[in-house]
Amino acid sequence: MIATETPRQHLDRLWARGRSLLGTETAIMGGAMSWVSERNLVAAISNAGGFGVLACGSMTPELLTAEIEATQALTSKPFGVNLITMHPQLDALINVCLRLEVGHVVLAGGLPSGPSIRTLKDGGTKVLCFAPATALARKLIKSGVDGLIIEGTEAGGHIGPVSTSVLAQEILPAVGEIVPVFVAGGIGRGEAIVSYLEMGAAGVQLGTHFVCATESIAHPKFKAAFIKANARDAMPTVQVDPRFPVIPVRALRNKGTDLFMQTQRDVIGRFQAGEMDQKTAQLEIEHFWAGALRRAVIDGDVENGSLMAGQSVGLVKEELPTRVIIETLVTQAEAALAQRSTGVTAAPAPDRPLADPVP
């Protein structure tokens, strides 16, 4: 830390590249969570100085158009759109983003094609992609991406097998100076943000922490389940049959978890009986989550629906305005940097500011 710097100036220097790419006050991205990351939460994150990301999921081009326009009506700040590369109408969705002048698109759910990246960039859109390994990170950089996201197994929803800390140690030294890299998975306090920034990250992405934001439309029962849960409650699902590879999903254990296991067994039984081919069976297993997540988030069926959550759920203690969540993270980060500069061990920064920030 430069002697004349304040903790906030030091923080802004650490995540300067992330802020520059996103066009935001902080380099805190909101993770794209189906049914949760819609216009209200996305606009709230961007208005609070973060970077909201709309979860397109299985939306049609018409639905995505309406959601982008509604978000633009709620915020003049930058926000992005998360598109699933396996979506059958991906090209049409990309065209929607270009037509509505979306500044940033996050391509997720698989390795994006070169043409998809080029189409977006030729249209003036910044492109970010997920990189689960260094080799893929280098390949995406050659394809022209503007930024990368590395997400560890601590995250909620569909996850990979490697922890956030290990991914950061592997990927940040290799490519962190080439493009901005955002770290995700298990992050819930400002001290952790500082640690990854000091390792070379340009910013961070948080999903679970925003589920219980006041502006989140998640059902009150869904939020209550998060507030009650601890880290050990967020467990990955198990694959029943290796012939039907299932990407693990981290969620709070409930009857819905058991129902997914039974769904796998039922579908595999129908495949073995010749009632469906392997591809159809695989898709039916994967489609389980779309309906199960909606039942929990929108309808409040927290017994049978899917409670996708990262392990940082144990740090979610109450429902708070998005601005307070972001301000708290920044306050904790500044306190950590102040302690580093003085060498004096101080009490941890509070879970929230002593007074709500002025809007």
C-alpha positions in Angstrom: 0.0 0.0 0.0 1.4 3.4 -1.0 2.0 5.6 2.1 -0.3 8.4 0.9 -3.2 6.0 -0.1 -6.4 5.6 1.8 -7.7 2.0 2.1 -10.4 2.8 -0.5 -7.8 4.2 -2.9 -5.8 1.1 -2.5 -8.8 -1.1 -3.1 -9.7 0.9 -6.2 -6.1 0.4 -7.5 -6.3 -3.4 -6.9 -9.5 -3.8 -8.9 -9.0 -1.0 -11.4 -8.9 -3.3 -14.4 -12.1 -5.0 -13.4 -13.9 -1.6 -12.8 -12.6 -0.4 -16.2 -13.9 -3.4 -18.1 -17.3 -3.3 -16.4 -17.6 0.4 -16.2 -18.6 0.3 -12.5 -17.7 1.8 -9.1 -16.7 -1.6 -7.7 -15.6 -4.8 -9.5 -18.3 -6.9 -7.9 -20.3 -8.9 -10.4 -23.7 -10.5 -9.5 -23.8 -14.2 -10.5 -26.5 -15.0 -13.0 -29.0 -17.2 -11.1 -32.1 -18.5 -13.0 -35.4 -17.0 -11.7 -33.4 -14.8 -9.2 -31.2 -12.6 -11.5 -34.0 -10.8 -13.2 -34.7 -7.1 -13.8 -35.2 -6.0 -10.2 -32.1 -7.6 -8.6 -29.9 -6.9 -11.6 -30.8 -3.2 -11.7 -30.4 -3.0 -7.9 -26.8 -4.4 -8.1 -25.8 -2.0 -10.9 -27.4 1.0 -9.1 -25.5 0.1 -6.0 -22.1 0.3 -7.8 -21.8 -3.4 -8.7 -22.4 -5.1 -12.0 -25.7 -7.0 -12.4 -26.0 -9.9 -14.8 -29.4 -11.0 -16.2 -29.8 -14.8 -16.3 -31.3 -15.6 -19.7 -31.4 -19.4 -19.1 -34.0 -20.9 -21.4 -35.7 -17.6 -22.3 -36.9 -17.1 -25.9 -35.6 -14.1 -27.8 -38.9 -12.3 -27.1 -38.7 -12.9 -23.4 -35.1 -11.7 -23.3 -36.0 -8.6 -25.2 -38.6 -7.7 -22.6 -36.3 -8.4 -19.7 -33.5 -6.3 -21.1 -35.8 -3.4 -21.9 -37.3 -3.6 -18.4 -33.8 -3.6 -16.8 -32.8 -0.6 -18.9 -35.9 1.2 -17.6 -34.7 0.6 -14.0 -31.0 1.5 -14.3 -28.8 3.7 -16.5 -25.7 1.8 -15.1 -23.9 -0.9 -17.0 -25.2 -4.5 -16.7 -24.7 -7.7 -18.6 -26.6 -10.7 -19.9 -25.6 -14.3 -19.3 -26.3 -16.6 -22.3 -26.1 -20.4 -22.3 -24.0 -21.6 -25.2 -26.1 -24.7 -25.6 -29.3 -22.7 -26.1 -30.9 -23.7 -29.5 -31.6 -20.0 -30.3 -28.2 -18.7 -29.2 -27.7 -16.7 -32.4 -31.1 -15.0 -32.1 -30.3 -14.2 -28.4 -27.0 -12.7 -29.4 -28.8 -10.5 -32.0 -31.2 -9.3 -29.3 -28.3 -8.2 -27.1 -26.6 -6.4 -30.0 -29.9 -4.7 -31.1 -30.5 -3.5 -27.6 -26.9 -2.4 -27.2 -26.1 -4.6 -24.2 -22.6 -3.7 -23.2 -21.4 -7.0 -21.8 -22.4 -10.7 -22.5 -21.3 -13.6 -20.3 -21.2 -16.9 -22.3 -21.7 -19.8 -20.0 -22.7 -23.5 -20.0 -19.9 -24.8 -22.2 -17.0 -23.7 -24.5 -18.4 -20.9 -26.7 -17.7 -21.0 -30.4 -15.3 -18.6 -32.1 -18.1 -17.2 -34.4 -20.3 -16.4 -31.3 -17.5 -14.4 -29.7 -16.6 -12.6 -32.9 -20.2 -11.7 -33.6 -20.6 -10.1 -30.2 -17.3 -8.3 -30.4 -17.9 -7.0 -33.9 -21.1 -5.6 -32.6 -19.2 -3.7 -29.9 -20.1 -5.9 -26.9 -17.6 -7.0 -24.3 -17.4 -10.8 -23.9 -16.7 -12.7 -20.7 -16.5 -16.5 -20.4 -16.0 -19.1 -17.7 -12.6 -20.8 -17.6 -12.4 -24.1 -15.6 -8.7 -24.7 -16.4 -5.6 -22.8 -17.6 -5.6 -24.5 -21.1 -9.2 -23.4 -21.7 -8.4 -19.9 -20.4 -5.6 -19.6 -22.9 -7.9 -20.9 -25.7 -10.6 -18.3 -24.8 -8.1 -15.5 -24.8 -7.0 -16.5 -28.3 -10.6 -16.4 -29.3 -10.7 -12.7 -28.3 -12.6 -12.7 -25.0 -12.3 -9.5 -22.9 -12.5 -11.1 -19.5 -12.6 -14.5 -17.7 -14.5 -15.8 -14.7 -13.1 -18.7 -12.7 -15.7 -20.4 -10.4 -14.8 -22.9 -7.8 -16.8 -25.9 -6.5 -18.0 -23.9 -3.5 -20.4 -22.1 -5.7 -24.1 -22.8 -6.0 -25.9 -24.4 -8.9 -23.9 -26.4 -11.5 -20.4 -26.8 -10.3 -17.0 -28.2 -11.3 -14.7 -30.3 -9.1 -11.9 -27.8 -8.2 -12.0 -25.4 -5.3 -11.9 -21.6 -5.8 -8.6 -21.2 -4.1 -6.9 -23.8 -6.2 -8.3 -22.5 -9.4 -7.1 -19.0 -8.4 -3.6 -20.3 -7.8 -3.5 -22.2 -11.1 -5.1 -19.6 -13.4 -4.3 -16.1 -12.1 -0.5 -16.4 -12.4 -0.9 -17.8 -15.9 -3.3 -15.4 -17.5 -4.2 -12.7 -14.9 -2.0 -10.1 -16.5 -3.3 -10.8 -20.0 -7.0 -10.3 -19.4 -9.1 -9.3 -16.3 -10.1 -12.4 -14.3 -13.0 -12.5 -11.9 -13.0 -15.0 -9.1 -16.2 -16.7 -8.0 -17.3 -19.4 -5.6 -17.6 -19.2 -1.8 -17.0 -15.5 -1.5 -19.0 -13.8 1.2 -16.8 -11.2 2.9 -14.6 -8.3 1.9 -11.4 -9.9 3.4 -11.8 -12.7 0.8 -12.2 -10.2 -2.0 -9.0 -8.5 -1.0 -7.1 -11.8 -0.9 -8.1 -12.7 -4.5 -7.4 -9.2 -5.7 -3.9 -9.4 -4.2 -3.4 -12.7 -6.0 -4.0 -10.9 -9.3 -7.8 -11.1 -9.8 -9.5 -8.0 -11.3 -12.7 -8.5 -9.4 -15.1 -11.1 -8.0 -18.5 -12.6 -8.7 -21.1 -13.3 -6.0 -24.4 -15.1 -6.4 -25.6 -16.7 -3.1 -25.0 -13.5 -1.2 -27.5 -11.5 -3.3 -30.4 -14.1 -3.0 -31.6 -12.5 0.2 -31.3 -8.9 -1.1 -34.5 -6.9 -0.4 -34.8 -6.4 -4.2 -34.6 -10.1 -4.9 -38.0 -11.5 -6.0 -37.1 -14.9 -4.5 -40.0 -16.2 -2.4 -39.9 -15.4 1.4 -39.7 -19.1 2.2 -36.7 -19.4 -0.2 -34.9 -16.6 1.5 -35.8 -18.0 5.0 -34.1 -21.3 4.0 -30.9 -19.4 3.1 -30.9 -17.4 6.3 -31.4 -20.6 8.4 -28.8 -22.7 6.5 -25.1 -23.2 7.2 -22.3 -24.0 4.8 -22.6 -27.8 5.4 -26.2 -27.8 4.3 -25.2 -26.9 0.7 -24.2 -30.2 -0.8 -23.5 -31.4 -4.4 -25.8 -33.9 -6.0 -24.7 -37.4 -6.8 -24.6 -39.2 -10.2 -26.4 -42.5 -10.3 -25.1 -44.0 -13.6 -21.9 -43.1 -15.4 -23.6 -43.7 -18.7 -25.6 -40.6 -17.9 -23.1 -38.0 -16.7 -24.7 -35.4 -14.5 -23.0 -32.1 -13.8 -23.1 -31.8 -9.9 -25.5 -29.2 -8.6 -24.8 -27.7 -5.2 -28.0 -27.0 -3.3 -29.5 -27.2 0.2 -30.5 -30.7 1.0 -34.3 -31.3 1.1 -36.9 -33.7 -0.4 -36.1 -32.2 -3.8 -32.6 -33.6 -3.6 -34.0 -37.1 -3.0 -36.5 -36.5 -5.8 -33.7 -35.8 -8.2 -32.0 -39.1 -7.3 -35.3 -40.9 -7.9 -35.7 -39.0 -11.2 -32.4 -40.3 -12.4 -33.3 -43.9 -11.5 -36.7 -43.6 -13.2 -35.3 -42.2 -16.4 -32.5 -44.7 -16.6 -35.1 -47.5 -16.1 -37.1 -46.2 -19.0 -34.0 -46.0 -21.1 -33.1 -49.6 -20.3 -36.7 -50.6 -21.2 -36.3 -49.1 -24.6 -38.8 -46.3 -24.0 -36.3 -43.5 -25.0 -32.9 -43.0 -26.4 -29.8 -42.0 -24.4 -29.9 -38.3 -25.5 -33.5 -37.9 -24.6 -32.9 -39.6 -21.3 -30.0 -37.3 -20.6 -32.0 -34.2 -21.4 -34.9 -35.2 -19.2 -32.5 -35.6 -16.3 -31.0 -32.1 -16.9 -34.4 -30.5 -17.3 -35.4 -31.6 -13.8 -33.6 -28.6 -12.4 -35.3 -25.9 -14.4 -38.7 -26.8 -13.0 -37.5 -27.7 -9.5 -35.7 -24.3 -9.2 -38.7 -22.3 -10.3 -40.9 -24.2 -7.7 -38.6 -23.1 -4.9 -37.7 -19.6 -6.0 -41.1 -18.4 -7.3 -43.7 -20.7 -5.7 -41.9 -21.1 -2.4 -42.0 -24.9 -2.4 -38.8 -25.3 -0.4 -39.5 -28.9 0.4 -39.7 -30.3 -3.1 -38.1 -27.6 -5.2 -34.4 -27.0 -5.7 -32.6 -24.7 -3.2 -29.5 -24.0 -5.2 -26.9 -22.3 -2.9 -23.2 -22.0 -2.6 -21.3 -22.8 0.6 -21.2 -19.1 1.5 -24.9 -19.4 2.4 -23.7 -19.8 5.9 -22.7 -16.1 5.8 -26.1 -14.9 4.8 -27.8 -13.9 8.1 -30.6 -11.5 7.1 -32.5 -9.9 4.3 -30.7 -6.6 3.4 -30.9 -3.9 0.6 -28.5 -4.6 -2.2 -26.7 -1.4 -1.5 -26.0 -2.4 2.1 -24.7 -5.8 1.0 -22.2 -4.2 -1.4 -21.3 -1.4 1.0 -20.6 -4.0 3.7 -18.3 -5.9 1.4 -16.4 -2.8 0.5 -16.2 -1.7 4.2 -14.8 -5.1 5.1 -12.2 -5.0 2.3 -11.1 -1.5 3.4 -10.7 -2.7 7.0 -8.6 -5.6 5.8 -6.3 -3.3 3.8 -6.1 -0.8 6.7 -4.9 -3.6 9.0 -2.3 -4.7 6.4 -0.9 -1.2 6.2 -0.6 -0.6 10.0 0.3 -4.2 11.0 -2.1 -3.8 13.9 -4.5 -6.7 14.4 -8.0 -5.2 14.6 -11.4 -6.6 15.2 -13.0 -8.0 12.1 -15.2 -5.5 10.2 -18.9 -5.8 11.0 -21.3 -8.0 9.0 -23.0 -4.7 7.9 -22.2 -1.0 8.2 -23.2 0.6 11.5 -25.5 2.9 9.6 -27.1 2.3 6.3 -25.4 4.3 3.5 -27.3 7.3 2.1 -28.9 6.3 -1.2 
